């Protein structure tokens, strides 16, 4: 089945019990045993749940992986993957990753004896120079958050494979509609299903997709042992969102391209970050490994924080809010919102300036969005 069909039919649907076309919400904590030691496939919802299983199978199929696992939040998914590491291990991560990912590796995982090096993952030589004898994981985001930098997924996977290092790709921004990292050799894919997979800003969730039996068993054990799983109702909401994912992603990208065209060259805009631009340093790689460029656009104002404050206060359709990937357009200020957990000097080294604004371009009429940006960017 092609992607659009998989989004609607993947995951063992319709329901096998009564033939329900919409996946039922098995809102139960426990399941009755048929006999001592004999179940109908489920015993306790932390371990597994029928609604969650449909979502997990759907995401795994969309990503082209071995198995999927659904978590309470995107960070619950990331924290579970981080528990594959042991004291003394070393991780290499992109330096312009989501602020919560930075906080996890810098302020949490390191307390358990795991070291982390943050660097721009756009150079084979730079990555190879950073690898140590104890390096066990390469963590990448592409496009990155919030600078929309592009990582050559096949290059990173090749480096890791030659050294028996685990690769993890955060595919939240691209979604499997635009990018399937497993096809390029990645071992694990993680998602914040809060974002595009759900698409309606009414749930928080996460997902992990594995590629081997060993990783599947280890992630399943950790999910059950740590209790980081998603609830049945939250899984149902994400499943409902995935059914329209292909249609939404097409429109997100179409609107984003129009926003980029408006912002690029605007007198109040210093620079636009979007991999669909020919001038973007990762444009050619993005064209090769992606089927589209996504719905997130970032830009820097010419007048720094003064212009940022004025812009954010004047917006009428774009809402000032964290998160992204929903049908409604959002604007956020990374320095004090999504990336507030990064120290100021680290943010600036990574290129996250005080004049940077990140837009999640929604599905509203594009003329209304452009009009809103135009009036918000008017100089004071």
Secondary structure, 3 states (H helix, E strand, C coil): CCHHHHHHHCCCCCCCCCCCCCCCCCCCCECCCCECCECCCCCECCCCCHHHHHHHHHHHHHHCCCEEEEECCHHHHHHHHHCCCCCCCEEEEECCCCHHHHHHHHHHHHHHCCEEEEECCCCHHHHHHHCCCCEEEEEEECCCCCCCCCCCHHHHHHHHHHHCCEEEEECCCCHHHHCCHHHHCCCEEEEECCCCCCCCCCCCCEEEEECCHHHHHHHHHHHHHHCCECCHHHHHHHHHHHCCHHHHHHHHHHHHHHHHHHHCCCCCEEEEECCCCCCCCCHHHHHHHCCCCCCEEEEEECCHHHHHHHHHHHCCCCEECCCCCCCCCEEECCCCCCCCCCCHHHHHHHCCCCCEEEEECCCCCHHHHHHHHHHHCCCC
